[in-house]
Amino acid sequence: MIYITGDLHGTAEYGRNRLLARCWPEGRGLTRDDIVIVAGDFGYVWCFSEEECDEIARLDLA
C-alpha cells in the first residue's frame, strides 16, 4: 500500500509524532512492502543569504 501525507511542519520530533499509532492508527499495520510519502517542502531555502546561495550553488541539480 502507498500512503501519502502533506508537509509535516514543525520540528523533526513533532513530524515523527504525527506518524505514531495514536495519531495514525493505520500505521500500526505497516510492513516493509508499504510506502509512506511525505509530500511537502523541506524548509531549506528561506532568506537567500550569501551562505544559502553558496550551498545552493554546491548542489548538483542537473
mmJSON file of the N, C-alpha and C atoms, coordinates in Angstrom:
{"data_MODEL":{"atom_site":{
"group_PDB":["ATOM","ATOM","ATOM","ATOM","ATOM","ATOM","ATOM","ATOM","ATOM","ATOM","ATOM","ATOM","ATOM","ATOM","ATOM","ATOM","ATOM","ATOM","ATOM","ATOM","ATOM","ATOM","ATOM","ATOM","ATOM","ATOM","ATOM","ATOM","ATOM","ATOM","ATOM","ATOM","ATOM","ATOM","ATOM","ATOM","ATOM","ATOM","ATOM","ATOM","ATOM","ATOM","ATOM","ATOM","ATOM","ATOM","ATOM","ATOM","ATOM","ATOM","ATOM","ATOM","ATOM","ATOM","ATOM","ATOM","ATOM","ATOM","ATOM","ATOM","ATOM","ATOM","ATOM","ATOM","ATOM","ATOM","ATOM","ATOM","ATOM","ATOM","ATOM","ATOM","ATOM","ATOM","ATOM","ATOM","ATOM","ATOM","ATOM","ATOM","ATOM","ATOM","ATOM","ATOM","ATOM","ATOM","ATOM","ATOM","ATOM","ATOM","ATOM","ATOM","ATOM","ATOM","ATOM","ATOM","ATOM","ATOM","ATOM","ATOM","ATOM","ATOM","ATOM","ATOM","ATOM","ATOM","ATOM","ATOM","ATOM","ATOM","ATOM","ATOM","ATOM","ATOM","ATOM","ATOM","ATOM","ATOM","ATOM","ATOM","ATOM","ATOM","ATOM","ATOM","ATOM","ATOM","ATOM","ATOM","ATOM","ATOM","ATOM","ATOM","ATOM","ATOM","ATOM","ATOM","ATOM","ATOM","ATOM","ATOM","ATOM","ATOM","ATOM","ATOM","ATOM","ATOM","ATOM","ATOM","ATOM","ATOM","ATOM","ATOM","ATOM","ATOM","ATOM","ATOM","ATOM","ATOM","ATOM","ATOM","ATOM","ATOM","ATOM","ATOM","ATOM","ATOM","ATOM","ATOM","ATOM","ATOM","ATOM","ATOM","ATOM","ATOM","ATOM","ATOM","ATOM","ATOM","ATOM","ATOM","ATOM","ATOM","ATOM","ATOM","ATOM","ATOM"],
"id":[1,2,3,4,5,6,7,8,9,10,11,12,13,14,15,16,17,18,19,20,21,22,23,24,25,26,27,28,29,30,31,32,33,34,35,36,37,38,39,40,41,42,43,44,45,46,47,48,49,50,51,52,53,54,55,56,57,58,59,60,61,62,63,64,65,66,67,68,69,70,71,72,73,74,75,76,77,78,79,80,81,82,83,84,85,86,87,88,89,90,91,92,93,94,95,96,97,98,99,100,101,102,103,104,105,106,107,108,109,110,111,112,113,114,115,116,117,118,119,120,121,122,123,124,125,126,127,128,129,130,131,132,133,134,135,136,137,138,139,140,141,142,143,144,145,146,147,148,149,150,151,152,153,154,155,156,157,158,159,160,161,162,163,164,165,166,167,168,169,170,171,172,173,174,175,176,177,178,179,180,181,182,183,184,185,186],
"type_symbol":["N","C","C","N","C","C","N","C","C","N","C","C","N","C","C","N","C","C","N","C","C","N","C","C","N","C","C","N","C","C","N","C","C","N","C","C","N","C","C","N","C","C","N","C","C","N","C","C","N","C","C","N","C","C","N","C","C","N","C","C","N","C","C","N","C","C","N","C","C","N","C","C","N","C","C","N","C","C","N","C","C","N","C","C","N","C","C","N","C","C","N","C","C","N","C","C","N","C","C","N","C","C","N","C","C","N","C","C","N","C","C","N","C","C","N","C","C","N","C","C","N","C","C","N","C","C","N","C","C","N","C","C","N","C","C","N","C","C","N","C","C","N","C","C","N","C","C","N","C","C","N","C","C","N","C","C","N","C","C","N","C","C","N","C","C","N","C","C","N","C","C","N","C","C","N","C","C","N","C","C","N","C","C","N","C","C"],
"label_atom_id":["N","CA","C","N","CA","C","N","CA","C","N","CA","C","N","CA","C","N","CA","C","N","CA","C","N","CA","C","N","CA","C","N","CA","C","N","CA","C","N","CA","C","N","CA","C","N","CA","C","N","CA","C","N","CA","C","N","CA","C","N","CA","C","N","CA","C","N","CA","C","N","CA","C","N","CA","C","N","CA","C","N","CA","C","N","CA","C","N","CA","C","N","CA","C","N","CA","C","N","CA","C","N","CA","C","N","CA","C","N","CA","C","N","CA","C","N","CA","C","N","CA","C","N","CA","C","N","CA","C","N","CA","C","N","CA","C","N","CA","C","N","CA","C","N","CA","C","N","CA","C","N","CA","C","N","CA","C","N","CA","C","N","CA","C","N","CA","C","N","CA","C","N","CA","C","N","CA","C","N","CA","C","N","CA","C","N","CA","C","N","CA","C","N","CA","C","N","CA","C","N","CA","C","N","CA","C","N","CA","C","N","CA","C","N","CA","C"],
"label_alt_id":[null,null,null,null,null,null,null,null,null,null,null,null,null,null,null,null,null,null,null,null,null,null,null,null,null,null,null,null,null,null,null,null,null,null,null,null,null,null,null,null,null,null,null,null,null,null,null,null,null,null,null,null,null,null,null,null,null,null,null,null,null,null,null,null,null,null,null,null,null,null,null,null,null,null,null,null,null,null,null,null,null,null,null,null,null,null,null,null,null,null,null,null,null,null,null,null,null,null,null,null,null,null,null,null,null,null,null,null,null,null,null,null,null,null,null,null,null,null,null,null,null,null,null,null,null,null,null,null,null,null,null,null,null,null,null,null,null,null,null,null,null,null,null,null,null,null,null,null,null,null,null,null,null,null,null,null,null,null,null,null,null,null,null,null,null,null,null,null,null,null,null,null,null,null,null,null,null,null,null,null,null,null,null,null,null,null],
"label_comp_id":["MET","MET","MET","ILE","ILE","ILE","TYR","TYR","TYR","ILE","ILE","ILE","THR","THR","THR","GLY","GLY","GLY","ASP","ASP","ASP","LEU","LEU","LEU","HIS","HIS","HIS","GLY","GLY","GLY","THR","THR","THR","ALA","ALA","ALA","GLU","GLU","GLU","TYR","TYR","TYR","GLY","GLY","GLY","ARG","ARG","ARG","ASN","ASN","ASN","ARG","ARG","ARG","LEU","LEU","LEU","LEU","LEU","LEU","ALA","ALA","ALA","ARG","ARG","ARG","CYS","CYS","CYS","TRP","TRP","TRP","PRO","PRO","PRO","GLU","GLU","GLU","GLY","GLY","GLY","ARG","ARG","ARG","GLY","GLY","GLY","LEU","LEU","LEU","THR","THR","THR","ARG","ARG","ARG","ASP","ASP","ASP","ASP","ASP","ASP","ILE","ILE","ILE","VAL","VAL","VAL","ILE","ILE","ILE","VAL","VAL","VAL","ALA","ALA","ALA","GLY","GLY","GLY","ASP","ASP","ASP","PHE","PHE","PHE","GLY","GLY","GLY","TYR","TYR","TYR","VAL","VAL","VAL","TRP","TRP","TRP","CYS","CYS","CYS","PHE","PHE","PHE","SER","SER","SER","GLU","GLU","GLU","GLU","GLU","GLU","GLU","GLU","GLU","CYS","CYS","CYS","ASP","ASP","ASP","GLU","GLU","GLU","ILE","ILE","ILE","ALA","ALA","ALA","ARG","ARG","ARG","LEU","LEU","LEU","ASP","ASP","ASP","LEU","LEU","LEU","ALA","ALA","ALA"],
"label_asym_id":["A","A","A","A","A","A","A","A","A","A","A","A","A","A","A","A","A","A","A","A","A","A","A","A","A","A","A","A","A","A","A","A","A","A","A","A","A","A","A","A","A","A","A","A","A","A","A","A","A","A","A","A","A","A","A","A","A","A","A","A","A","A","A","A","A","A","A","A","A","A","A","A","A","A","A","A","A","A","A","A","A","A","A","A","A","A","A","A","A","A","A","A","A","A","A","A","A","A","A","A","A","A","A","A","A","A","A","A","A","A","A","A","A","A","A","A","A","A","A","A","A","A","A","A","A","A","A","A","A","A","A","A","A","A","A","A","A","A","A","A","A","A","A","A","A","A","A","A","A","A","A","A","A","A","A","A","A","A","A","A","A","A","A","A","A","A","A","A","A","A","A","A","A","A","A","A","A","A","A","A","A","A","A","A","A","A"],
"label_entity_id":["1","1","1","1","1","1","1","1","1","1","1","1","1","1","1","1","1","1","1","1","1","1","1","1","1","1","1","1","1","1","1","1","1","1","1","1","1","1","1","1","1","1","1","1","1","1","1","1","1","1","1","1","1","1","1","1","1","1","1","1","1","1","1","1","1","1","1","1","1","1","1","1","1","1","1","1","1","1","1","1","1","1","1","1","1","1","1","1","1","1","1","1","1","1","1","1","1","1","1","1","1","1","1","1","1","1","1","1","1","1","1","1","1","1","1","1","1","1","1","1","1","1","1","1","1","1","1","1","1","1","1","1","1","1","1","1","1","1","1","1","1","1","1","1","1","1","1","1","1","1","1","1","1","1","1","1","1","1","1","1","1","1","1","1","1","1","1","1","1","1","1","1","1","1","1","1","1","1","1","1","1","1","1","1","1","1"],
"label_seq_id":[1,1,1,2,2,2,3,3,3,4,4,4,5,5,5,6,6,6,7,7,7,8,8,8,9,9,9,10,10,10,11,11,11,12,12,12,13,13,13,14,14,14,15,15,15,16,16,16,17,17,17,18,18,18,19,19,19,20,20,20,21,21,21,22,22,22,23,23,23,24,24,24,25,25,25,26,26,26,27,27,27,28,28,28,29,29,29,30,30,30,31,31,31,32,32,32,33,33,33,34,34,34,35,35,35,36,36,36,37,37,37,38,38,38,39,39,39,40,40,40,41,41,41,42,42,42,43,43,43,44,44,44,45,45,45,46,46,46,47,47,47,48,48,48,49,49,49,50,50,50,51,51,51,52,52,52,53,53,53,54,54,54,55,55,55,56,56,56,57,57,57,58,58,58,59,59,59,60,60,60,61,61,61,62,62,62],
"pdbx_PDB_ins_code":[null,null,null,null,null,null,null,null,null,null,null,null,null,null,null,null,null,null,null,null,null,null,null,null,null,null,null,null,null,null,null,null,null,null,null,null,null,null,null,null,null,null,null,null,null,null,null,null,null,null,null,null,null,null,null,null,null,null,null,null,null,null,null,null,null,null,null,null,null,null,null,null,null,null,null,null,null,null,null,null,null,null,null,null,null,null,null,null,null,null,null,null,null,null,null,null,null,null,null,null,null,null,null,null,null,null,null,null,null,null,null,null,null,null,null,null,null,null,null,null,null,null,null,null,null,null,null,null,null,null,null,null,null,null,null,null,null,null,null,null,null,null,null,null,null,null,null,null,null,null,null,null,null,null,null,null,null,null,null,null,null,null,null,null,null,null,null,null,null,null,null,null,null,null,null,null,null,null,null,null,null,null,null,null,null,null],
"Cartn_x":[0.844,0.0,0.893,0.432,1.141,0.301,0.925,0.274,0.963,0.18,0.739,0.186,1.074,0.663,1.233,0.669,1.187,2.412,2.897,4.059,3.807,4.798,4.634,4.793,5.474,5.693,6.318,6.857,7.41,8.734,9.114,10.388,10.319,11.463,11.503,10.736,10.862,10.147,8.642,8.133,6.702,6.269,7.048,6.709,6.653,7.627,7.614,6.393,6.009,4.852,3.576,3.478,2.273,2.113,3.186,3.106,2.991,2.929,2.76,1.358,1.197,-0.075,-1.221,-0.959,-2.063,-2.609,-1.789,-2.222,-2.657,-2.101,-2.366,-2.471,-3.635,-3.791,-3.506,-3.745,-3.5,-2.032,-1.162,0.268,0.709,-0.133,0.219,0.469,-0.213,-0.103,0.912,1.757,2.736,3.73,4.113,5.149,6.245,7.282,8.366,7.889,6.752,6.21,5.424,5.089,4.332,5.27,4.702,5.462,4.71,5.428,4.858,5.596,4.843,5.414,4.987,5.961,5.676,5.834,4.714,4.722,4.701,5.86,5.947,7.34,7.493,8.811,9.73,11.007,11.954,12.498,11.953,12.267,13.711,14.404,15.828,16.081,15.512,15.815,14.773,15.228,14.282,14.702,15.938,16.286,17.29,17.776,18.746,19.963,20.448,21.672,22.84,23.966,25.147,25.502,25.419,25.726,24.76,23.457,22.481,22.717,22.996,23.249,24.476,25.506,26.686,26.323,25.487,25.061,24.246,23.358,22.548,23.448,24.447,25.373,26.14,26.378,27.105,26.266,24.952,24.081,24.148,24.126,24.075,22.603,22.01,20.576,20.268,21.274,21.058,20.587],
"Cartn_y":[-1.168,0.0,1.235,2.289,3.563,4.579,5.248,6.286,7.604,8.668,9.988,10.967,11.767,12.804,14.134,15.2,16.531,16.84,18.047,18.514,18.334,17.851,17.58,18.827,19.84,21.107,20.893,21.948,21.898,21.164,20.828,20.156,18.705,18.098,16.683,15.837,16.167,15.405,15.498,16.691,16.872,16.072,16.148,15.421,13.921,13.385,11.942,11.575,12.431,12.142,12.026,12.759,12.679,11.306,10.546,9.216,8.114,8.467,7.462,6.874,5.677,4.958,5.739,6.483,7.212,8.32,8.818,9.857,9.274,8.136,7.498,5.99,5.516,4.099,3.146,3.601,2.736,2.344,3.168,2.909,1.684,1.202,0.014,-1.212,-1.281,-2.459,-2.338,-1.312,-1.136,-2.288,-2.649,-3.662,-3.054,-3.814,-3.346,-3.146,-3.719,-3.561,-2.267,-1.594,-0.348,0.837,1.888,3.107,4.287,5.149,6.386,7.543,8.386,9.54,10.803,11.626,12.926,13.962,14.501,15.454,16.873,17.472,18.833,19.369,20.648,21.238,20.757,20.952,20.505,21.671,22.873,24.02,24.473,24.358,24.696,26.151,26.567,27.897,28.901,29.884,30.867,32.299,32.657,34.082,34.402,33.411,33.603,34.411,34.105,34.734,34.266,34.916,34.523,33.064,32.663,31.278,30.301,30.612,29.736,29.659,30.788,30.794,29.958,30.017,29.177,27.699,27.352,25.956,25.495,26.345,26.0,25.779,26.632,26.505,25.187,24.661,23.397,22.19,22.317,21.184,20.853,19.583,19.135,18.968,19.983,19.964,19.466,19.059,18.595,17.167],
"Cartn_z":[0.0,0.0,0.0,-0.641,-0.652,0.114,1.088,1.879,1.582,1.42,1.148,2.172,2.753,3.692,3.238,3.731,3.421,4.253,4.1,4.849,6.339,7.065,8.496,9.35,8.88,9.597,10.968,11.514,12.863,12.934,14.143,14.371,13.922,13.801,13.414,14.418,15.692,16.72,16.514,16.24,16.001,14.776,13.716,12.499,12.722,13.453,13.747,14.564,15.505,16.342,15.529,14.44,13.604,12.979,12.89,12.295,13.338,14.614,15.666,15.608,16.14,16.073,16.705,17.774,18.416,17.514,16.6,15.665,14.322,13.982,12.684,12.897,13.375,13.717,12.554,11.327,10.17,10.068,10.631,10.567,11.347,12.243,13.04,12.171,11.051,10.204,9.079,9.107,8.03,7.984,6.78,6.581,5.704,5.464,4.59,3.153,2.804,1.46,1.291,2.39,2.338,2.116,1.547,1.274,1.876,2.607,3.141,2.478,1.785,1.097,1.834,2.207,2.813,1.709,1.235,0.124,0.682,0.755,1.267,1.054,1.355,1.191,2.302,2.105,3.116,3.922,3.73,4.565,4.574,3.462,3.469,3.074,1.967,1.441,1.946,2.695,3.229,2.97,3.229,3.155,2.053,1.354,0.269,0.718,1.898,2.378,1.506,1.648,0.872,1.147,2.412,2.783,2.118,2.134,1.489,-0.011,-0.631,-2.071,-2.419,-1.583,-1.796,-1.693,-0.714,-0.549,-1.755,-2.249,-3.42,-4.629,-4.789,-5.916,-5.862,-4.654,-4.499,-4.924,-4.885,-5.202,-6.689,-6.984,-8.372,-8.73,-9.319,-9.611,-11.012,-11.747,-13.117,-13.132],
"occupancy":[1.0,1.0,1.0,1.0,1.0,1.0,1.0,1.0,1.0,1.0,1.0,1.0,1.0,1.0,1.0,1.0,1.0,1.0,1.0,1.0,1.0,1.0,1.0,1.0,1.0,1.0,1.0,1.0,1.0,1.0,1.0,1.0,1.0,1.0,1.0,1.0,1.0,1.0,1.0,1.0,1.0,1.0,1.0,1.0,1.0,1.0,1.0,1.0,1.0,1.0,1.0,1.0,1.0,1.0,1.0,1.0,1.0,1.0,1.0,1.0,1.0,1.0,1.0,1.0,1.0,1.0,1.0,1.0,1.0,1.0,1.0,1.0,1.0,1.0,1.0,1.0,1.0,1.0,1.0,1.0,1.0,1.0,1.0,1.0,1.0,1.0,1.0,1.0,1.0,1.0,1.0,1.0,1.0,1.0,1.0,1.0,1.0,1.0,1.0,1.0,1.0,1.0,1.0,1.0,1.0,1.0,1.0,1.0,1.0,1.0,1.0,1.0,1.0,1.0,1.0,1.0,1.0,1.0,1.0,1.0,1.0,1.0,1.0,1.0,1.0,1.0,1.0,1.0,1.0,1.0,1.0,1.0,1.0,1.0,1.0,1.0,1.0,1.0,1.0,1.0,1.0,1.0,1.0,1.0,1.0,1.0,1.0,1.0,1.0,1.0,1.0,1.0,1.0,1.0,1.0,1.0,1.0,1.0,1.0,1.0,1.0,1.0,1.0,1.0,1.0,1.0,1.0,1.0,1.0,1.0,1.0,1.0,1.0,1.0,1.0,1.0,1.0,1.0,1.0,1.0,1.0,1.0,1.0,1.0,1.0,1.0],
"B_iso_or_equiv":[0.0,0.0,0.0,0.0,0.0,0.0,0.0,0.0,0.0,0.0,0.0,0.0,0.0,0.0,0.0,0.0,0.0,0.0,0.0,0.0,0.0,0.0,0.0,0.0,0.0,0.0,0.0,0.0,0.0,0.0,0.0,0.0,0.0,0.0,0.0,0.0,0.0,0.0,0.0,0.0,0.0,0.0,0.0,0.0,0.0,0.0,0.0,0.0,0.0,0.0,0.0,0.0,0.0,0.0,0.0,0.0,0.0,0.0,0.0,0.0,0.0,0.0,0.0,0.0,0.0,0.0,0.0,0.0,0.0,0.0,0.0,0.0,0.0,0.0,0.0,0.0,0.0,0.0,0.0,0.0,0.0,0.0,0.0,0.0,0.0,0.0,0.0,0.0,0.0,0.0,0.0,0.0,0.0,0.0,0.0,0.0,0.0,0.0,0.0,0.0,0.0,0.0,0.0,0.0,0.0,0.0,0.0,0.0,0.0,0.0,0.0,0.0,0.0,0.0,0.0,0.0,0.0,0.0,0.0,0.0,0.0,0.0,0.0,0.0,0.0,0.0,0.0,0.0,0.0,0.0,0.0,0.0,0.0,0.0,0.0,0.0,0.0,0.0,0.0,0.0,0.0,0.0,0.0,0.0,0.0,0.0,0.0,0.0,0.0,0.0,0.0,0.0,0.0,0.0,0.0,0.0,0.0,0.0,0.0,0.0,0.0,0.0,0.0,0.0,0.0,0.0,0.0,0.0,0.0,0.0,0.0,0.0,0.0,0.0,0.0,0.0,0.0,0.0,0.0,0.0,0.0,0.0,0.0,0.0,0.0,0.0],
"pdbx_formal_charge":[null,null,null,null,null,null,null,null,null,null,null,null,null,null,null,null,null,null,null,null,null,null,null,null,null,null,null,null,null,null,null,null,null,null,null,null,null,null,null,null,null,null,null,null,null,null,null,null,null,null,null,null,null,null,null,null,null,null,null,null,null,null,null,null,null,null,null,null,null,null,null,null,null,null,null,null,null,null,null,null,null,null,null,null,null,null,null,null,null,null,null,null,null,null,null,null,null,null,null,null,null,null,null,null,null,null,null,null,null,null,null,null,null,null,null,null,null,null,null,null,null,null,null,null,null,null,null,null,null,null,null,null,null,null,null,null,null,null,null,null,null,null,null,null,null,null,null,null,null,null,null,null,null,null,null,null,null,null,null,null,null,null,null,null,null,null,null,null,null,null,null,null,null,null,null,null,null,null,null,null,null,null,null,null,null,null],
"auth_seq_id":[1,1,1,2,2,2,3,3,3,4,4,4,5,5,5,6,6,6,7,7,7,8,8,8,9,9,9,10,10,10,11,11,11,12,12,12,13,13,13,14,14,14,15,15,15,16,16,16,17,17,17,18,18,18,19,19,19,20,20,20,21,21,21,22,22,22,23,23,23,24,24,24,25,25,25,26,26,26,27,27,27,28,28,28,29,29,29,30,30,30,31,31,31,32,32,32,33,33,33,34,34,34,35,35,35,36,36,36,37,37,37,38,38,38,39,39,39,40,40,40,41,41,41,42,42,42,43,43,43,44,44,44,45,45,45,46,46,46,47,47,47,48,48,48,49,49,49,50,50,50,51,51,51,52,52,52,53,53,53,54,54,54,55,55,55,56,56,56,57,57,57,58,58,58,59,59,59,60,60,60,61,61,61,62,62,62],
"auth_comp_id":["MET","MET","MET","ILE","ILE","ILE","TYR","TYR","TYR","ILE","ILE","ILE","THR","THR","THR","GLY","GLY","GLY","ASP","ASP","ASP","LEU","LEU","LEU","HIS","HIS","HIS","GLY","GLY","GLY","THR","THR","THR","ALA","ALA","ALA","GLU","GLU","GLU","TYR","TYR","TYR","GLY","GLY","GLY","ARG","ARG","ARG","ASN","ASN","ASN","ARG","ARG","ARG","LEU","LEU","LEU","LEU","LEU","LEU","ALA","ALA","ALA","ARG","ARG","ARG","CYS","CYS","CYS","TRP","TRP","TRP","PRO","PRO","PRO","GLU","GLU","GLU","GLY","GLY","GLY","ARG","ARG","ARG","GLY","GLY","GLY","LEU","LEU","LEU","THR","THR","THR","ARG","ARG","ARG","ASP","ASP","ASP","ASP","ASP","ASP","ILE","ILE","ILE","VAL","VAL","VAL","ILE","ILE","ILE","VAL","VAL","VAL","ALA","ALA","ALA","GLY","GLY","GLY","ASP","ASP","ASP","PHE","PHE","PHE","GLY","GLY","GLY","TYR","TYR","TYR","VAL","VAL","VAL","TRP","TRP","TRP","CYS","CYS","CYS","PHE","PHE","PHE","SER","SER","SER","GLU","GLU","GLU","GLU","GLU","GLU","GLU","GLU","GLU","CYS","CYS","CYS","ASP","ASP","ASP","GLU","GLU","GLU","ILE","ILE","ILE","ALA","ALA","ALA","ARG","ARG","ARG","LEU","LEU","LEU","ASP","ASP","ASP","LEU","LEU","LEU","ALA","ALA","ALA"],
"auth_asym_id":["A","A","A","A","A","A","A","A","A","A","A","A","A","A","A","A","A","A","A","A","A","A","A","A","A","A","A","A","A","A","A","A","A","A","A","A","A","A","A","A","A","A","A","A","A","A","A","A","A","A","A","A","A","A","A","A","A","A","A","A","A","A","A","A","A","A","A","A","A","A","A","A","A","A","A","A","A","A","A","A","A","A","A","A","A","A","A","A","A","A","A","A","A","A","A","A","A","A","A","A","A","A","A","A","A","A","A","A","A","A","A","A","A","A","A","A","A","A","A","A","A","A","A","A","A","A","A","A","A","A","A","A","A","A","A","A","A","A","A","A","A","A","A","A","A","A","A","A","A","A","A","A","A","A","A","A","A","A","A","A","A","A","A","A","A","A","A","A","A","A","A","A","A","A","A","A","A","A","A","A","A","A","A","A","A","A"],
"auth_atom_id":["N","CA","C","N","CA","C","N","CA","C","N","CA","C","N","CA","C","N","CA","C","N","CA","C","N","CA","C","N","CA","C","N","CA","C","N","CA","C","N","CA","C","N","CA","C","N","CA","C","N","CA","C","N","CA","C","N","CA","C","N","CA","C","N","CA","C","N","CA","C","N","CA","C","N","CA","C","N","CA","C","N","CA","C","N","CA","C","N","CA","C","N","CA","C","N","CA","C","N","CA","C","N","CA","C","N","CA","C","N","CA","C","N","CA","C","N","CA","C","N","CA","C","N","CA","C","N","CA","C","N","CA","C","N","CA","C","N","CA","C","N","CA","C","N","CA","C","N","CA","C","N","CA","C","N","CA","C","N","CA","C","N","CA","C","N","CA","C","N","CA","C","N","CA","C","N","CA","C","N","CA","C","N","CA","C","N","CA","C","N","CA","C","N","CA","C","N","CA","C","N","CA","C","N","CA","C","N","CA","C","N","CA","C","N","CA","C"],
"pdbx_PDB_model_num":[1,1,1,1,1,1,1,1,1,1,1,1,1,1,1,1,1,1,1,1,1,1,1,1,1,1,1,1,1,1,1,1,1,1,1,1,1,1,1,1,1,1,1,1,1,1,1,1,1,1,1,1,1,1,1,1,1,1,1,1,1,1,1,1,1,1,1,1,1,1,1,1,1,1,1,1,1,1,1,1,1,1,1,1,1,1,1,1,1,1,1,1,1,1,1,1,1,1,1,1,1,1,1,1,1,1,1,1,1,1,1,1,1,1,1,1,1,1,1,1,1,1,1,1,1,1,1,1,1,1,1,1,1,1,1,1,1,1,1,1,1,1,1,1,1,1,1,1,1,1,1,1,1,1,1,1,1,1,1,1,1,1,1,1,1,1,1,1,1,1,1,1,1,1,1,1,1,1,1,1,1,1,1,1,1,1]
}}}
